């Protein structure tokens, strides 16, 4: 095989691969365009959008409680890794950590 034959086969393989990819992309694009003809799809999307704000308002209240628990777990892990026992936690003057209340502005 000469260099010209090798390059021509490589070019044909490249064009076949790129042609296949673009044909599949066009097919996917057509399928997505046909979704608007499915009768119940938009109704389901609108109902889902109406339900989401209600769920988000309920999750913010539980997020604050989860944050407090998360802080407690992280603090316990730090103290355990430092080797600080329960006796040191009872004596606040000897504790190397300062606990402050942080409130978020809503």
C-alpha positions in Angstrom: 0.0 0.0 0.0 1.2 3.4 -0.8 1.0 6.5 1.3 -1.8 7.9 -0.9 -4.0 4.7 -0.4 -3.5 4.8 3.3 -4.5 8.5 3.5 -7.5 8.0 1.3 -8.8 5.1 3.5 -8.1 7.2 6.6 -10.1 10.1 5.1 -13.0 7.8 4.2 -13.0 6.4 7.8 -13.0 9.9 9.2 -15.9 11.0 7.0 -17.9 7.9 7.8 -17.4 8.4 11.5 -18.3 12.1 11.5 -21.3 11.4 9.2 -22.6 8.8 11.6 -22.2 11.1 14.6 -24.0 14.0 12.9 -26.8 11.7 11.6 -27.4 10.5 15.2 -27.3 14.1 16.5 -29.9 15.1 13.9 -32.1 12.1 14.8 -31.9 13.0 18.5 -32.8 16.6 17.7 -35.9 15.5 15.7 -37.0 13.2 18.5 -36.7 16.1 21.0 -38.7 18.4 18.7 -41.5 15.8 18.6 -41.8 15.9 22.4 -44.2 18.9 22.1 -46.8 16.6 20.5 -47.0 14.3 23.6 -50.2 15.5 25.2 -49.5 15.2 28.9 -45.8 16.2 29.1 -46.3 19.9 29.6 -49.0 19.4 32.2 -46.7 17.2 34.2 -43.9 19.8 34.0 -46.2 22.6 35.1 -47.5 20.6 38.1 -43.9 19.8 39.1 -43.0 23.5 39.0 -45.9 24.3 41.3 -44.9 21.6 43.8 -41.2 22.5 44.0 -41.6 25.9 45.9 -43.7 24.2 48.6 -41.0 21.5 49.1 -38.2 24.1 49.3 -39.9 26.1 52.0 -40.3 23.0 54.2 -36.7 22.0 53.6 -35.2 25.3 54.8 -36.5 24.7 58.3 -35.0 21.2 58.5 -31.8 22.5 57.0 -31.1 24.7 60.1 -31.6 21.7 62.4 -29.3 19.6 60.1 -26.7 22.4 60.3 -26.7 22.3 64.1 -26.3 18.5 64.1 -23.6 18.7 61.5 -21.6 21.3 63.5 -21.9 19.0 66.6 -20.7 16.0 64.7 -17.7 17.9 63.2 -16.8 19.3 66.6 -16.9 15.8 68.2 -14.7 14.4 65.4 -12.2 17.2 65.8 -12.0 16.7 69.6 -11.7 13.0 69.2 -8.9 13.3 66.7 -7.1 15.7 69.1 -7.6 13.3 72.0 -9.7 15.7 74.1 -12.0 13.8 76.4 -15.3 14.6 78.0 -13.6 16.0 81.1 -12.0 18.8 79.1 -15.4 19.6 77.5 -17.0 20.1 80.9 -14.4 22.8 81.8 -15.0 25.6 79.3 -12.0 27.6 80.4 -9.6 25.0 79.3 -11.2 24.4 76.0 -9.2 25.6 73.0 -12.4 26.3 71.0 -14.7 29.2 71.2 -18.4 28.6 70.4 -20.3 31.5 69.0 -23.9 31.7 67.8 -24.1 32.5 64.1 -27.4 33.6 62.7 -28.1 33.8 59.0 -29.9 36.8 57.6 -32.8 35.6 55.4 
